[in-house]
Amino acid sequence: MLVAVLATLASVALFYLSDRQQRWLDQPLPAWTRLIALLMLVGGVLLLTLQLGVSVGLFVGLWVFTLPALLVPLIVSHYRDSYQRRGGSR
């Protein structure tokens, strides 16, 4: 189960880093990394489905993908974008 969760989390990272509007790297990863991310996501969800059953496996797999996919851009933008306080008082 750990392999499935790690594959799903790695797919989130690859999807984010290959996006043209990502803010973590100076240049996004090449577009073909999205295919690798998709294969990792499908593999992770398939492994979770085989281990936990269809309904629970899909539910867990998609939530393991969805939560980091929502949180990674928010966390990265918090540390990289201009709305963070830059000293001085307001």
C-alpha positions as CSV (number, residue, x, y, z in Angstrom):
1,M,0.0,0.0,0.0
2,L,2.9,2.3,0.7
3,V,4.1,1.9,-2.9
4,A,0.7,2.9,-4.2
5,V,0.5,6.0,-2.1
6,L,4.1,7.0,-3.0
7,A,3.4,6.5,-6.7
8,T,0.2,8.7,-6.4
9,L,2.1,11.4,-4.5
10,A,4.9,11.3,-7.1
11,S,2.4,11.7,-9.9
12,V,1.1,14.9,-8.1
13,A,4.6,16.3,-8.0
14,L,5.2,15.5,-11.7
15,F,1.9,17.0,-12.7
16,Y,2.6,20.2,-10.8
17,L,6.2,20.5,-12.0
18,S,5.3,20.0,-15.6
19,D,2.6,22.7,-15.5
20,R,3.6,25.9,-17.3
21,Q,2.3,28.0,-14.4
22,Q,4.2,26.2,-11.7
23,R,6.2,28.4,-9.4
24,W,8.7,25.9,-7.9
25,L,11.2,25.6,-10.8
26,D,12.5,28.3,-13.2
27,Q,11.4,26.2,-16.2
28,P,8.6,23.5,-16.1
29,L,9.5,19.9,-16.8
30,P,9.0,18.7,-20.4
31,A,5.4,17.8,-21.4
32,W,6.2,14.1,-21.7
33,T,6.5,13.9,-17.9
34,R,2.7,14.3,-17.7
35,L,2.4,10.9,-19.4
36,I,4.7,9.4,-16.7
37,A,2.6,11.1,-14.1
38,L,-0.6,9.7,-15.6
39,L,0.8,6.2,-15.7
40,M,2.0,6.5,-12.0
41,L,-1.5,7.8,-11.0
42,V,-3.3,4.9,-12.8
43,G,-0.8,2.4,-11.3
44,G,-1.2,3.8,-7.8
45,V,-5.0,3.8,-8.0
46,L,-5.0,0.3,-9.5
47,L,-2.8,-1.0,-6.7
48,L,-5.1,0.6,-4.1
49,T,-8.1,-0.8,-5.8
50,L,-6.6,-4.3,-5.8
51,Q,-5.7,-4.1,-2.1
52,L,-8.8,-2.4,-0.7
53,G,-11.5,-3.3,-3.2
54,V,-13.0,-1.3,-6.0
55,S,-15.1,1.4,-4.1
56,V,-12.7,2.0,-1.2
57,G,-9.6,1.8,-3.4
58,L,-10.9,4.4,-5.9
59,F,-12.1,6.6,-3.0
60,V,-8.7,6.5,-1.2
61,G,-6.7,6.7,-4.4
62,L,-8.5,9.7,-5.7
63,W,-8.3,11.5,-2.4
64,V,-4.6,10.7,-2.0
65,F,-4.3,12.4,-5.4
66,T,-6.7,15.3,-4.9
67,L,-5.6,16.6,-1.5
68,P,-1.9,17.1,-2.4
69,A,-2.9,18.4,-5.9
70,L,-4.8,21.2,-4.0
71,L,-2.3,21.8,-1.3
72,V,1.0,21.8,-3.3
73,P,0.2,24.9,-5.4
74,L,-1.1,26.7,-2.3
75,I,2.0,25.9,-0.2
76,V,4.4,26.8,-3.0
77,S,2.6,30.0,-3.9
78,H,2.6,31.0,-0.2
79,Y,6.4,30.9,-0.2
80,R,7.0,32.2,-3.7
81,D,4.4,34.9,-4.5
82,S,4.1,38.5,-3.7
83,Y,1.3,38.5,-1.2
84,Q,3.7,37.3,1.5
85,R,4.7,40.1,3.9
86,R,8.1,41.5,2.9
87,G,9.0,43.5,6.0
88,G,7.8,46.9,7.1
89,S,4.5,47.6,8.8
90,R,1.2,48.1,7.3
